[in-house]
Amino acid sequence: MKQKLMWVIWPSFLMAGVLELLVFAVIDPQDMNWFGQSFEMSRQQVYTLGFAVFWFVIALSGALTLFLSLTPSEVNKTPL
């Protein structure tokens, strides 16, 4: 179980870092608006929140891929 968790968490961490670099190389957090209102967060807070969201979404995608790669018998015998 730990090995499969690392198959998802580690690559998603690396890709979240790459996506963070790509997105924030183009977008300045101070220029962003949310429904016409400017963000009340500092740049560092936006970078941190962005990284966490990117990491979560990519990890969720990897976990779904790993789950869909299981056979029906593996799914039925594995306790949650």
mmCIF file as gemmi writes it, N, C-alpha and C atoms, coordinates in Angstrom:
data_model
loop_
_atom_site.group_PDB
_atom_site.id
_atom_site.type_symbol
_atom_site.label_atom_id
_atom_site.label_alt_id
_atom_site.label_comp_id
_atom_site.label_asym_id
_atom_site.label_entity_id
_atom_site.label_seq_id
_atom_site.pdbx_PDB_ins_code
_atom_site.Cartn_x
_atom_site.Cartn_y
_atom_site.Cartn_z
_atom_site.occupancy
_atom_site.B_iso_or_equiv
_atom_site.pdbx_formal_charge
_atom_site.auth_seq_id
_atom_site.auth_asym_id
_atom_site.pdbx_PDB_model_num
ATOM 1 N N . MET Axp A 1 ? 0.821 -1.195 0 1 0 ? 1 A 1
ATOM 2 C CA . MET Axp A 1 ? 0 0 0 1 0 ? 1 A 1
ATOM 3 C C . MET Axp A 1 ? 0.863 1.255 0 1 0 ? 1 A 1
ATOM 4 N N . LYS Axp A 2 ? 1.934 1.252 0.799 1 0 ? 2 A 1
ATOM 5 C CA . LYS Axp A 2 ? 2.818 2.415 0.858 1 0 ? 2 A 1
ATOM 6 C C . LYS Axp A 2 ? 3.499 2.659 -0.49 1 0 ? 2 A 1
ATOM 7 N N . GLN Axp A 3 ? 3.851 1.57 -1.159 1 0 ? 3 A 1
ATOM 8 C CA . GLN Axp A 3 ? 4.511 1.699 -2.457 1 0 ? 3 A 1
ATOM 9 C C . GLN Axp A 3 ? 3.558 2.312 -3.48 1 0 ? 3 A 1
ATOM 10 N N . LYS Axp A 4 ? 2.31 1.883 -3.49 1 0 ? 4 A 1
ATOM 11 C CA . LYS Axp A 4 ? 1.335 2.428 -4.422 1 0 ? 4 A 1
ATOM 12 C C . LYS Axp A 4 ? 1.035 3.894 -4.103 1 0 ? 4 A 1
ATOM 13 N N . LEU Axp A 5 ? 1.026 4.225 -2.819 1 0 ? 5 A 1
ATOM 14 C CA . LEU Axp A 5 ? 0.831 5.623 -2.423 1 0 ? 5 A 1
ATOM 15 C C . LEU Axp A 5 ? 1.969 6.492 -2.953 1 0 ? 5 A 1
ATOM 16 N N . MET Axp A 6 ? 3.195 5.994 -2.872 1 0 ? 6 A 1
ATOM 17 C CA . MET Axp A 6 ? 4.336 6.751 -3.385 1 0 ? 6 A 1
ATOM 18 C C . MET Axp A 6 ? 4.321 6.839 -4.907 1 0 ? 6 A 1
ATOM 19 N N . TRP Axp A 7 ? 3.749 5.835 -5.572 1 0 ? 7 A 1
ATOM 20 C CA . TRP Axp A 7 ? 3.602 5.902 -7.033 1 0 ? 7 A 1
ATOM 21 C C . TRP Axp A 7 ? 2.727 7.081 -7.433 1 0 ? 7 A 1
ATOM 22 N N . VAL Axp A 8 ? 1.824 7.475 -6.562 1 0 ? 8 A 1
ATOM 23 C CA . VAL Axp A 8 ? 0.914 8.591 -6.852 1 0 ? 8 A 1
ATOM 24 C C . VAL Axp A 8 ? 1.468 9.906 -6.313 1 0 ? 8 A 1
ATOM 25 N N . ILE Axp A 9 ? 1.885 9.927 -5.062 1 0 ? 9 A 1
ATOM 26 C CA . ILE Axp A 9 ? 2.262 11.175 -4.385 1 0 ? 9 A 1
ATOM 27 C C . ILE Axp A 9 ? 3.533 11.802 -4.954 1 0 ? 9 A 1
ATOM 28 N N . TRP Axp A 10 ? 4.568 11.024 -5.164 1 0 ? 10 A 1
ATOM 29 C CA . TRP Axp A 10 ? 5.846 11.593 -5.603 1 0 ? 10 A 1
ATOM 30 C C . TRP Axp A 10 ? 5.777 12.195 -7.008 1 0 ? 10 A 1
ATOM 31 N N . PRO Axp A 11 ? 5.277 11.482 -8.023 1 0 ? 11 A 1
ATOM 32 C CA . PRO Axp A 11 ? 5.183 12.113 -9.344 1 0 ? 11 A 1
ATOM 33 C C . PRO Axp A 11 ? 4.241 13.317 -9.363 1 0 ? 11 A 1
ATOM 34 N N . SER Axp A 12 ? 3.169 13.254 -8.579 1 0 ? 12 A 1
ATOM 35 C CA . SER Axp A 12 ? 2.249 14.395 -8.551 1 0 ? 12 A 1
ATOM 36 C C . SER Axp A 12 ? 2.912 15.601 -7.894 1 0 ? 12 A 1
ATOM 37 N N . PHE Axp A 13 ? 3.769 15.383 -6.906 1 0 ? 13 A 1
ATOM 38 C CA . PHE Axp A 13 ? 4.523 16.474 -6.285 1 0 ? 13 A 1
ATOM 39 C C . PHE Axp A 13 ? 5.453 17.133 -7.309 1 0 ? 13 A 1
ATOM 40 N N . LEU Axp A 14 ? 6.158 16.302 -8.06 1 0 ? 14 A 1
ATOM 41 C CA . LEU Axp A 14 ? 7.083 16.844 -9.065 1 0 ? 14 A 1
ATOM 42 C C . LEU Axp A 14 ? 6.334 17.608 -10.16 1 0 ? 14 A 1
ATOM 43 N N . MET Axp A 15 ? 5.236 17.062 -10.627 1 0 ? 15 A 1
ATOM 44 C CA . MET Axp A 15 ? 4.47 17.724 -11.688 1 0 ? 15 A 1
ATOM 45 C C . MET Axp A 15 ? 3.771 18.981 -11.184 1 0 ? 15 A 1
ATOM 46 N N . ALA Axp A 16 ? 3.37 18.991 -9.925 1 0 ? 16 A 1
ATOM 47 C CA . ALA Axp A 16 ? 2.793 20.214 -9.351 1 0 ? 16 A 1
ATOM 48 C C . ALA Axp A 16 ? 3.84 21.331 -9.325 1 0 ? 16 A 1
ATOM 49 N N . GLY Axp A 17 ? 5.083 20.976 -9.037 1 0 ? 17 A 1
ATOM 50 C CA . GLY Axp A 17 ? 6.162 21.966 -9.079 1 0 ? 17 A 1
ATOM 51 C C . GLY Axp A 17 ? 6.373 22.514 -10.479 1 0 ? 17 A 1
ATOM 52 N N . VAL Axp A 18 ? 6.351 21.633 -11.469 1 0 ? 18 A 1
ATOM 53 C CA . VAL Axp A 18 ? 6.513 22.07 -12.861 1 0 ? 18 A 1
ATOM 54 C C . VAL Axp A 18 ? 5.337 22.952 -13.277 1 0 ? 18 A 1
ATOM 55 N N . LEU Axp A 19 ? 4.12 22.533 -12.949 1 0 ? 19 A 1
ATOM 56 C CA . LEU Axp A 19 ? 2.942 23.314 -13.306 1 0 ? 19 A 1
ATOM 57 C C . LEU Axp A 19 ? 2.951 24.669 -12.603 1 0 ? 19 A 1
ATOM 58 N N . GLU Axp A 20 ? 3.395 24.694 -11.369 1 0 ? 20 A 1
ATOM 59 C CA . GLU Axp A 20 ? 3.525 25.956 -10.62 1 0 ? 20 A 1
ATOM 60 C C . GLU Axp A 20 ? 4.469 26.913 -11.34 1 0 ? 20 A 1
ATOM 61 N N . LEU Axp A 21 ? 5.601 26.397 -11.785 1 0 ? 21 A 1
ATOM 62 C CA . LEU Axp A 21 ? 6.56 27.234 -12.511 1 0 ? 21 A 1
ATOM 63 C C . LEU Axp A 21 ? 5.967 27.76 -13.81 1 0 ? 21 A 1
ATOM 64 N N . LEU Axp A 22 ? 5.286 26.909 -14.549 1 0 ? 22 A 1
ATOM 65 C CA . LEU Axp A 22 ? 4.715 27.316 -15.831 1 0 ? 22 A 1
ATOM 66 C C . LEU Axp A 22 ? 3.592 28.341 -15.666 1 0 ? 22 A 1
ATOM 67 N N . VAL Axp A 23 ? 2.696 28.099 -14.721 1 0 ? 23 A 1
ATOM 68 C CA . VAL Axp A 23 ? 1.556 28.996 -14.543 1 0 ? 23 A 1
ATOM 69 C C . VAL Axp A 23 ? 2.008 30.359 -14.025 1 0 ? 23 A 1
ATOM 70 N N . PHE Axp A 24 ? 2.832 30.359 -13.002 1 0 ? 24 A 1
ATOM 71 C CA . PHE Axp A 24 ? 3.193 31.629 -12.388 1 0 ? 24 A 1
ATOM 72 C C . PHE Axp A 24 ? 4.348 32.327 -13.094 1 0 ? 24 A 1
ATOM 73 N N . ALA Axp A 25 ? 4.897 31.714 -14.12 1 0 ? 25 A 1
ATOM 74 C CA . ALA Axp A 25 ? 5.822 32.433 -14.995 1 0 ? 25 A 1
ATOM 75 C C . ALA Axp A 25 ? 5.038 33.355 -15.926 1 0 ? 25 A 1
ATOM 76 N N . VAL Axp A 26 ? 3.767 33.026 -16.142 1 0 ? 26 A 1
ATOM 77 C CA . VAL Axp A 26 ? 2.916 33.804 -17.038 1 0 ? 26 A 1
ATOM 78 C C . VAL Axp A 26 ? 1.972 34.727 -16.269 1 0 ? 26 A 1
ATOM 79 N N . ILE Axp A 27 ? 1.505 34.278 -15.106 1 0 ? 27 A 1
ATOM 80 C CA . ILE Axp A 27 ? 0.499 35.011 -14.34 1 0 ? 27 A 1
ATOM 81 C C . ILE Axp A 27 ? 1.121 35.585 -13.069 1 0 ? 27 A 1
ATOM 82 N N . ASP Axp A 28 ? 0.868 36.867 -12.837 1 0 ? 28 A 1
ATOM 83 C CA . ASP Axp A 28 ? 1.302 37.515 -11.606 1 0 ? 28 A 1
ATOM 84 C C . ASP Axp A 28 ? 0.141 37.457 -10.609 1 0 ? 28 A 1
ATOM 85 N N . PRO Axp A 29 ? 0.33 36.888 -9.424 1 0 ? 29 A 1
ATOM 86 C CA . PRO Axp A 29 ? -0.771 36.779 -8.464 1 0 ? 29 A 1
ATOM 87 C C . PRO Axp A 29 ? -1.379 38.13 -8.091 1 0 ? 29 A 1
ATOM 88 N N . GLN Axp A 30 ? -0.628 39.2 -8.151 1 0 ? 30 A 1
ATOM 89 C CA . GLN Axp A 30 ? -1.159 40.516 -7.804 1 0 ? 30 A 1
ATOM 90 C C . GLN Axp A 30 ? -2.123 41.043 -8.864 1 0 ? 30 A 1
ATOM 91 N N . ASP Axp A 31 ? -2.056 40.52 -10.083 1 0 ? 31 A 1
ATOM 92 C CA . ASP Axp A 31 ? -2.939 40.951 -11.168 1 0 ? 31 A 1
ATOM 93 C C . ASP Axp A 31 ? -4.2 40.104 -11.282 1 0 ? 31 A 1
ATOM 94 N N . MET Axp A 32 ? -4.329 39.09 -10.44 1 0 ? 32 A 1
ATOM 95 C CA . MET Axp A 32 ? -5.475 38.181 -10.532 1 0 ? 32 A 1
ATOM 96 C C . MET Axp A 32 ? -6.695 38.783 -9.84 1 0 ? 32 A 1
ATOM 97 N N . ASN Axp A 33 ? -7.876 38.489 -10.377 1 0 ? 33 A 1
ATOM 98 C CA . ASN Axp A 33 ? -9.144 38.932 -9.797 1 0 ? 33 A 1
ATOM 99 C C . ASN Axp A 33 ? -10.044 37.734 -9.585 1 0 ? 33 A 1
ATOM 100 N N . TRP Axp A 34 ? -10.897 37.806 -8.56 1 0 ? 34 A 1
ATOM 101 C CA . TRP Axp A 34 ? -11.864 36.775 -8.26 1 0 ? 34 A 1
ATOM 102 C C . TRP Axp A 34 ? -13.234 37.433 -8.253 1 0 ? 34 A 1
ATOM 103 N N . PHE Axp A 35 ? -14.023 37.203 -9.295 1 0 ? 35 A 1
ATOM 104 C CA . PHE Axp A 35 ? -15.332 37.808 -9.465 1 0 ? 35 A 1
ATOM 105 C C . PHE Axp A 35 ? -15.263 39.335 -9.358 1 0 ? 35 A 1
ATOM 106 N N . GLY Axp A 36 ? -14.268 39.912 -9.998 1 0 ? 36 A 1
ATOM 107 C CA . GLY Axp A 36 ? -14.117 41.361 -10.033 1 0 ? 36 A 1
ATOM 108 C C . GLY Axp A 36 ? -13.402 41.949 -8.835 1 0 ? 36 A 1
ATOM 109 N N . GLN Axp A 37 ? -13.114 41.143 -7.847 1 0 ? 37 A 1
ATOM 110 C CA . GLN Axp A 37 ? -12.428 41.607 -6.639 1 0 ? 37 A 1
ATOM 111 C C . GLN Axp A 37 ? -10.983 41.12 -6.666 1 0 ? 37 A 1
ATOM 112 N N . SER Axp A 38 ? -10.073 41.979 -6.224 1 0 ? 38 A 1
ATOM 113 C CA . SER Axp A 38 ? -8.675 41.546 -6.171 1 0 ? 38 A 1
ATOM 114 C C . SER Axp A 38 ? -8.47 40.62 -4.977 1 0 ? 38 A 1
ATOM 115 N N . PHE Axp A 39 ? -7.457 39.76 -5.086 1 0 ? 39 A 1
ATOM 116 C CA . PHE Axp A 39 ? -7.136 38.848 -3.991 1 0 ? 39 A 1
ATOM 117 C C . PHE Axp A 39 ? -6.607 39.634 -2.801 1 0 ? 39 A 1
ATOM 118 N N . GLU Axp A 40 ? -6.965 39.187 -1.619 1 0 ? 40 A 1
ATOM 119 C CA . GLU Axp A 40 ? -6.47 39.807 -0.39 1 0 ? 40 A 1
ATOM 120 C C . GLU Axp A 40 ? -5.304 39.003 0.185 1 0 ? 40 A 1
ATOM 121 N N . MET Axp A 41 ? -4.669 38.198 -0.664 1 0 ? 41 A 1
ATOM 122 C CA . MET Axp A 41 ? -3.573 37.352 -0.197 1 0 ? 41 A 1
ATOM 123 C C . MET Axp A 41 ? -2.262 37.839 -0.802 1 0 ? 41 A 1
ATOM 124 N N . SER Axp A 42 ? -1.186 37.534 -0.106 1 0 ? 42 A 1
ATOM 125 C CA . SER Axp A 42 ? 0.138 37.891 -0.617 1 0 ? 42 A 1
ATOM 126 C C . SER Axp A 42 ? 0.52 36.948 -1.753 1 0 ? 42 A 1
ATOM 127 N N . ARG Axp A 43 ? 1.572 37.305 -2.461 1 0 ? 43 A 1
ATOM 128 C CA . ARG Axp A 43 ? 2.051 36.442 -3.546 1 0 ? 43 A 1
ATOM 129 C C . ARG Axp A 43 ? 2.412 35.055 -3.029 1 0 ? 43 A 1
ATOM 130 N N . GLN Axp A 44 ? 3.111 35.018 -1.905 1 0 ? 44 A 1
ATOM 131 C CA . GLN Axp A 44 ? 3.548 33.733 -1.36 1 0 ? 44 A 1
ATOM 132 C C . GLN Axp A 44 ? 2.348 32.859 -0.988 1 0 ? 44 A 1
ATOM 133 N N . GLN Axp A 45 ? 1.285 33.452 -0.471 1 0 ? 45 A 1
ATOM 134 C CA . GLN Axp A 45 ? 0.092 32.681 -0.136 1 0 ? 45 A 1
ATOM 135 C C . GLN Axp A 45 ? -0.569 32.127 -1.396 1 0 ? 45 A 1
ATOM 136 N N . VAL Axp A 46 ? -0.604 32.924 -2.462 1 0 ? 46 A 1
ATOM 137 C CA . VAL Axp A 46 ? -1.189 32.454 -3.716 1 0 ? 46 A 1
ATOM 138 C C . VAL Axp A 46 ? -0.34 31.336 -4.297 1 0 ? 46 A 1
ATOM 139 N N . TYR Axp A 47 ? 0.985 31.469 -4.237 1 0 ? 47 A 1
ATOM 140 C CA . TYR Axp A 47 ? 1.871 30.417 -4.733 1 0 ? 47 A 1
ATOM 141 C C . TYR Axp A 47 ? 1.648 29.119 -3.955 1 0 ? 47 A 1
ATOM 142 N N . THR Axp A 48 ? 1.548 29.229 -2.641 1 0 ? 48 A 1
ATOM 143 C CA . THR Axp A 48 ? 1.349 28.05 -1.798 1 0 ? 48 A 1
ATOM 144 C C . THR Axp A 48 ? 0.005 27.398 -2.07 1 0 ? 48 A 1
ATOM 145 N N . LEU Axp A 49 ? -1.045 28.191 -2.14 1 0 ? 49 A 1
ATOM 146 C CA . LEU Axp A 49 ? -2.371 27.657 -2.425 1 0 ? 49 A 1
ATOM 147 C C . LEU Axp A 49 ? -2.413 27.033 -3.816 1 0 ? 49 A 1
ATOM 148 N N . GLY Axp A 50 ? -1.8 27.692 -4.785 1 0 ? 50 A 1
ATOM 149 C CA . GLY Axp A 50 ? -1.756 27.148 -6.141 1 0 ? 50 A 1
ATOM 150 C C . GLY Axp A 50 ? -1.038 25.815 -6.183 1 0 ? 50 A 1
ATOM 151 N N . PHE Axp A 51 ? 0.102 25.722 -5.502 1 0 ? 51 A 1
ATOM 152 C CA . PHE Axp A 51 ? 0.842 24.465 -5.468 1 0 ? 51 A 1
ATOM 153 C C . PHE Axp A 51 ? 0.006 23.356 -4.83 1 0 ? 51 A 1
ATOM 154 N N . ALA Axp A 52 ? -0.664 23.67 -3.727 1 0 ? 52 A 1
ATOM 155 C CA . ALA Axp A 52 ? -1.478 22.658 -3.046 1 0 ? 52 A 1
ATOM 156 C C . ALA Axp A 52 ? -2.625 22.177 -3.931 1 0 ? 52 A 1
ATOM 157 N N . VAL Axp A 53 ? -3.264 23.101 -4.633 1 0 ? 53 A 1
ATOM 158 C CA . VAL Axp A 53 ? -4.366 22.722 -5.519 1 0 ? 53 A 1
ATOM 159 C C . VAL Axp A 53 ? -3.846 21.893 -6.686 1 0 ? 53 A 1
ATOM 160 N N . PHE Axp A 54 ? -2.738 22.312 -7.292 1 0 ? 54 A 1
ATOM 161 C CA . PHE Axp A 54 ? -2.15 21.551 -8.399 1 0 ? 54 A 1
ATOM 162 C C . PHE Axp A 54 ? -1.778 20.149 -7.934 1 0 ? 54 A 1
ATOM 163 N N . TRP Axp A 55 ? -1.152 20.049 -6.763 1 0 ? 55 A 1
ATOM 164 C CA . TRP Axp A 55 ? -0.722 18.753 -6.24 1 0 ? 55 A 1
ATOM 165 C C . TRP Axp A 55 ? -1.931 17.848 -5.988 1 0 ? 55 A 1
ATOM 166 N N . PHE Axp A 56 ? -2.979 18.402 -5.394 1 0 ? 56 A 1
ATOM 167 C CA . PHE Axp A 56 ? -4.169 17.613 -5.103 1 0 ? 56 A 1
ATOM 168 C C . PHE Axp A 56 ? -4.819 17.09 -6.381 1 0 ? 56 A 1
ATOM 169 N N . VAL Axp A 57 ? -4.984 17.954 -7.361 1 0 ? 57 A 1
ATOM 170 C CA . VAL Axp A 57 ? -5.652 17.549 -8.604 1 0 ? 57 A 1
ATOM 171 C C . VAL Axp A 57 ? -4.833 16.491 -9.348 1 0 ? 57 A 1
ATOM 172 N N . ILE Axp A 58 ? -3.52 16.669 -9.411 1 0 ? 58 A 1
ATOM 173 C CA . ILE Axp A 58 ? -2.672 15.701 -10.107 1 0 ? 58 A 1
ATOM 174 C C . ILE Axp A 58 ? -2.628 14.382 -9.334 1 0 ? 58 A 1
ATOM 175 N N . ALA Axp A 59 ? -2.579 14.443 -8.006 1 0 ? 59 A 1
ATOM 176 C CA . ALA Axp A 59 ? -2.592 13.221 -7.194 1 0 ? 59 A 1
ATOM 177 C C . ALA Axp A 59 ? -3.914 12.488 -7.344 1 0 ? 59 A 1
ATOM 178 N N . LEU Axp A 60 ? -5.016 13.221 -7.4 1 0 ? 60 A 1
ATOM 179 C CA . LEU Axp A 60 ? -6.311 12.603 -7.607 1 0 ? 60 A 1
ATOM 180 C C . LEU Axp A 60 ? -6.37 11.903 -8.958 1 0 ? 60 A 1
ATOM 181 N N . SER Axp A 61 ? -5.822 12.517 -9.966 1 0 ? 61 A 1
ATOM 182 C CA . SER Axp A 61 ? -5.766 11.904 -11.286 1 0 ? 61 A 1
ATOM 183 C C . SER Axp A 61 ? -4.922 10.63 -11.266 1 0 ? 61 A 1
ATOM 184 N N . GLY Axp A 62 ? -3.777 10.666 -10.604 1 0 ? 62 A 1
ATOM 185 C CA . GLY Axp A 62 ? -2.92 9.483 -10.509 1 0 ? 62 A 1
ATOM 186 C C . GLY Axp A 62 ? -3.574 8.367 -9.722 1 0 ? 62 A 1
ATOM 187 N N . ALA Axp A 63 ? -4.271 8.724 -8.641 1 0 ? 63 A 1
ATOM 188 C CA . ALA Axp A 63 ? -4.957 7.71 -7.839 1 0 ? 63 A 1
ATOM 189 C C . ALA Axp A 63 ? -6.088 7.063 -8.625 1 0 ? 63 A 1
ATOM 190 N N . LEU Axp A 64 ? -6.802 7.856 -9.4 1 0 ? 64 A 1
ATOM 191 C CA . LEU Axp A 64 ? -7.867 7.297 -10.233 1 0 ? 64 A 1
ATOM 192 C C . LEU Axp A 64 ? -7.294 6.361 -11.295 1 0 ? 64 A 1
ATOM 193 N N . THR Axp A 65 ? -6.18 6.754 -11.89 1 0 ? 65 A 1
ATOM 194 C CA . THR Axp A 65 ? -5.527 5.895 -12.875 1 0 ? 65 A 1
ATOM 195 C C . THR Axp A 65 ? -5.085 4.58 -12.23 1 0 ? 65 A 1
ATOM 196 N N . LEU Axp A 66 ? -4.502 4.655 -11.055 1 0 ? 66 A 1
ATOM 197 C CA . LEU Axp A 66 ? -4.064 3.45 -10.349 1 0 ? 66 A 1
ATOM 198 C C . LEU Axp A 66 ? -5.261 2.565 -10 1 0 ? 66 A 1
ATOM 199 N N . PHE Axp A 67 ? -6.35 3.173 -9.568 1 0 ? 67 A 1
ATOM 200 C CA . PHE Axp A 67 ? -7.548 2.401 -9.235 1 0 ? 67 A 1
ATOM 201 C C . PHE Axp A 67 ? -8.127 1.714 -10.472 1 0 ? 67 A 1
ATOM 202 N N . LEU Axp A 68 ? -8.176 2.429 -11.579 1 0 ? 68 A 1
ATOM 203 C CA . LEU Axp A 68 ? -8.738 1.857 -12.798 1 0 ? 68 A 1
ATOM 204 C C . LEU Axp A 68 ? -7.856 0.775 -13.406 1 0 ? 68 A 1
ATOM 205 N N . SER Axp A 69 ? -6.596 0.713 -12.993 1 0 ? 69 A 1
ATOM 206 C CA . SER Axp A 69 ? -5.708 -0.332 -13.505 1 0 ? 69 A 1
ATOM 207 C C . SER Axp A 69 ? -5.873 -1.661 -12.77 1 0 ? 69 A 1
ATOM 208 N N . LEU Axp A 70 ? -6.619 -1.659 -11.664 1 0 ? 70 A 1
ATOM 209 C CA . LEU Axp A 70 ? -6.833 -2.881 -10.9 1 0 ? 70 A 1
ATOM 210 C C . LEU Axp A 70 ? -7.842 -3.783 -11.601 1 0 ? 70 A 1
ATOM 211 N N . THR Axp A 71 ? -7.655 -5.071 -11.411 1 0 ? 71 A 1
ATOM 212 C CA . THR Axp A 71 ? -8.628 -6.033 -11.93 1 0 ? 71 A 1
ATOM 213 C C . THR Axp A 71 ? -9.818 -6.085 -10.964 1 0 ? 71 A 1
ATOM 214 N N . PRO Axp A 72 ? -10.973 -6.578 -11.407 1 0 ? 72 A 1
ATOM 215 C CA . PRO Axp A 72 ? -12.12 -6.678 -10.513 1 0 ? 72 A 1
ATOM 216 C C . PRO Axp A 72 ? -11.851 -7.517 -9.269 1 0 ? 72 A 1
ATOM 217 N N . SER Axp A 73 ? -11.07 -8.572 -9.408 1 0 ? 73 A 1
ATOM 218 C CA . SER Axp A 73 ? -10.793 -9.398 -8.237 1 0 ? 73 A 1
ATOM 219 C C . SER Axp A 73 ? -9.926 -8.656 -7.228 1 0 ? 73 A 1
ATOM 220 N N . GLU Axp A 74 ? -9 -7.834 -7.7 1 0 ? 74 A 1
ATOM 221 C CA . GLU Axp A 74 ? -8.172 -7.048 -6.787 1 0 ? 74 A 1
ATOM 222 C C . GLU Axp A 74 ? -9.005 -5.993 -6.058 1 0 ? 74 A 1
ATOM 223 N N . VAL Axp A 75 ? -9.958 -5.414 -6.752 1 0 ? 75 A 1
ATOM 224 C CA . VAL Axp A 75 ? -10.824 -4.409 -6.131 1 0 ? 75 A 1
ATOM 225 C C . VAL Axp A 75 ? -11.707 -5.042 -5.066 1 0 ? 75 A 1
ATOM 226 N N . ASN Axp A 76 ? -12.257 -6.207 -5.362 1 0 ? 76 A 1
ATOM 227 C CA . ASN Axp A 76 ? -13.19 -6.846 -4.44 1 0 ? 76 A 1
ATOM 228 C C . ASN Axp A 76 ? -12.513 -7.427 -3.199 1 0 ? 76 A 1
ATOM 229 N N . LYS Axp A 77 ? -11.264 -7.823 -3.283 1 0 ? 77 A 1
ATOM 230 C CA . LYS Axp A 77 ? -10.602 -8.414 -2.114 1 0 ? 77 A 1
ATOM 231 C C . LYS Axp A 77 ? -9.841 -7.383 -1.288 1 0 ? 77 A 1
ATOM 232 N N . THR Axp A 78 ? -9.645 -6.182 -1.796 1 0 ? 78 A 1
ATOM 233 C CA . THR Axp A 78 ? -8.871 -5.176 -1.081 1 0 ? 78 A 1
ATOM 234 C C . THR Axp A 78 ? -9.781 -4.379 -0.154 1 0 ? 78 A 1
ATOM 235 N N . PRO Axp A 79 ? -9.522 -4.408 1.178 1 0 ? 79 A 1
ATOM 236 C CA . PRO Axp A 79 ? -10.338 -3.607 2.1 1 0 ? 79 A 1
ATOM 237 C C . PRO Axp A 79 ? -9.953 -2.136 1.988 1 0 ? 79 A 1
ATOM 238 N N . LEU Axp A 80 ? -10.944 -1.275 2.186 1 0 ? 80 A 1
ATOM 239 C CA . LEU Axp A 80 ? -10.68 0.158 2.177 1 0 ? 80 A 1
ATOM 240 C C . LEU Axp A 80 ? -10.091 0.513 3.493 1 0 ? 80 A 1
